[in-house]
Structures are given as structure tokens and as C-alpha cells.
Amino acid sequence: MTVHDLVDGNGKWNWSLFDSWIPADCCKKIAAILPPNDDYGGDERVSIGGSTQQFSVANIYNNLCGFNEKDVNTIWMKIWRLKVPERVRTLIWLIFHKRLLTNSLKSKMGLYHAMCVFCGDVEETILHVMRDCPKAMAIWSSVLSVNDRGIFCVGELQNMFTLLCIITTPLLCIMEHIVLRAC
């Protein structure tokens, strides 16, 4: 049965069909809707975001949340497509969102001192754990070429991950190893 089958010959809702299987409160809501009629144009599927999109729950959710694919940082696309264990992607997420539990962060919570356990005199930030600590640097220098080290050691974490995504996936597993040894 289609909606068109619920319309009588005069173009009105055929209420005798509705009464037997639709509750009265729903019938009142249907009464507020014009029955299908060729004069009103053809039916088309419409969802939030326009009628040209393919319908999916993901599209509806993204539109409701105001998510726009053009605003997506391409580094995330590369990270989520990497062939690495899920825990490595999670580690990267923690690092980029500044949620990695370093001594500096613990200190702000009143749980611990802010200094690096290995260095002793340097605040243990995410950048320190991942790159600047001598323990981390020893591992990176054994893995990265001399040319790549220059790019790797300058700038913020984003530069570091961009380089790692370009070079090779196994290097991201090394990152996990560095964090596990440092924390």
C-alpha cells in the first residue's frame, strides 16, 4: 500500500481506510497534511541538507551537528587510514587534543610534579615526551634519516605527524613505544 492508495477519487484522504488501523491522534496529524495530488508536483526524498544528498543516518547526523567535510583537517584523514593498531591512533588523538597524561598535566591537577622523570630539570610536556626528551630523541635519531630529523625537530606536533605519515606507518608504532617508556 502506498500513500496514494489512501486518497479517494475526489483527491481527499479516505478516512474509512485510516480509522481501522491508525490511532485517532495520528489521524489528526495526517489531516494537517495535504493528500498527494499531481497538481502539487511529484514526490521526492528530502532530508536535512537538501534533496540532492544520498540519504544516510551519517549525513543527517553531520548536518544536525553542523559538520562540514571541507573543514576537516587532512592530517586526521591520513591518521585514521593508517594501518596501525587502534591504540596508536588513540595515542595520536590524545596527543593532538592535549589529553596525554604527562607530568605537566598531572601537576596542573595537583597530582604530581611537572618535571620529566628522566631529565629531572625540564617540564614534561607532550612535545617533550614525544620529541625533546633525550630518551625519545635517541629512538628517533636511530629511525629517522638526517634530512628528516631537521624537519622533525622544528615546529609543533603537527609537523611531526605530517612527516611520520609521509615516511612510513611503522614509525607511528615507535611513537607508542616512546610514550610507554616515558610515562
SVG drawing of the C-alpha trace seen along z (x, -y; Angstrom):
<svg xmlns="http://www.w3.org/2000/svg" viewBox="-15 -26 87 29">
<polyline fill="none" stroke="black" stroke-width="0.4" points="0.0,0.0 1.3,-3.5 0.2,-6.9 -1.6,-7.4 -3.8,-4.4 -5.1,-6.3 -6.6,-9.1 -10.2,-8.7 -11.4,-9.6 -12.0,-13.3 -8.4,-13.8 -9.3,-13.8 -8.0,-11.4 -10.0,-8.2 -10.7,-8.2 -12.5,-4.9 -9.1,-3.2 -7.4,-5.2 -9.9,-4.5 -9.4,-0.8 -5.6,-0.8 -4.3,-4.3 -4.9,-5.9 -7.1,-9.0 -4.3,-11.3 -2.2,-10.2 -5.2,-10.8 -5.4,-14.4 -1.8,-14.9 -2.4,-13.4 -5.4,-15.7 -3.0,-18.7 -1.1,-17.3 -2.4,-17.8 -3.0,-14.5 -0.8,-13.7 -2.0,-15.3 -0.4,-15.6 -1.0,-19.4 1.4,-19.6 4.3,-18.1 6.0,-14.7 7.3,-13.1 11.0,-13.5 13.1,-12.3 14.3,-15.3 16.5,-15.3 18.3,-17.8 20.9,-19.4 18.8,-19.2 17.3,-16.7 20.5,-16.1 22.3,-14.2 22.1,-10.4 20.1,-9.6 22.0,-8.1 22.0,-8.4 25.6,-9.7 24.5,-12.6 21.6,-13.5 23.9,-13.5 26.6,-15.5 24.1,-18.1 22.4,-18.3 25.8,-18.8 26.9,-21.4 29.8,-19.2 31.3,-20.2 33.8,-17.8 35.6,-20.8 36.6,-21.9 38.2,-18.5 41.9,-18.7 43.6,-16.4 46.0,-15.1 43.1,-13.3 42.1,-11.6 45.7,-10.3 45.8,-9.2 42.6,-7.2 43.6,-5.5 46.9,-4.3 47.4,-0.5 48.5,-0.6 46.9,0.8 43.9,-1.1 45.8,-2.1 48.3,-4.0 45.5,-6.1 44.1,-6.6 47.5,-7.8 47.7,-10.3 44.2,-11.5 45.2,-12.0 48.3,-13.9 46.6,-16.2 43.8,-17.0 46.4,-17.6 44.9,-14.8 48.1,-12.7 48.6,-12.4 52.1,-13.9 53.7,-15.1 52.9,-18.6 49.2,-17.8 49.3,-15.8 50.9,-18.8 48.0,-21.1 45.7,-18.6 47.7,-18.7 48.7,-15.0 52.5,-15.1 55.4,-17.4 55.7,-18.7 59.3,-17.7 60.4,-14.8 61.4,-11.7 64.4,-11.1 65.7,-14.6 64.8,-16.0 65.1,-19.6 62.7,-20.0 58.9,-20.2 57.4,-17.0 55.0,-18.4 53.6,-16.3 56.3,-17.8 59.0,-16.9 57.8,-13.3 57.4,-12.8 60.4,-14.6 62.6,-16.7 63.5,-14.2 66.9,-12.6 65.3,-9.2 62.8,-9.9 65.5,-11.7 67.7,-8.6 65.0,-6.5 64.0,-9.0 67.6,-9.5 68.1,-5.8 65.0,-5.7 64.9,-9.0 67.3,-10.0 69.4,-13.1 67.3,-15.1 64.1,-14.1 65.4,-14.9 65.7,-18.6 62.0,-18.8 61.0,-16.6 62.8,-18.6 61.4,-22.0 58.0,-23.2 54.9,-21.8 53.4,-18.3 51.5,-18.7 54.8,-18.9 56.0,-15.8 52.9,-13.7 52.7,-15.0 56.3,-13.8 55.6,-10.5 52.5,-9.9 54.6,-10.6 57.6,-8.5 56.0,-5.2 53.4,-3.7 55.7,-1.7 57.2,-4.9 53.9,-5.6 54.2,-2.4 57.6,-3.6 55.8,-6.7 53.7,-4.4 56.8,-2.7 58.4,-6.1 55.3,-7.2 55.1,-3.8 58.7,-4.1 58.4,-7.7 55.2,-7.6"/>
</svg>
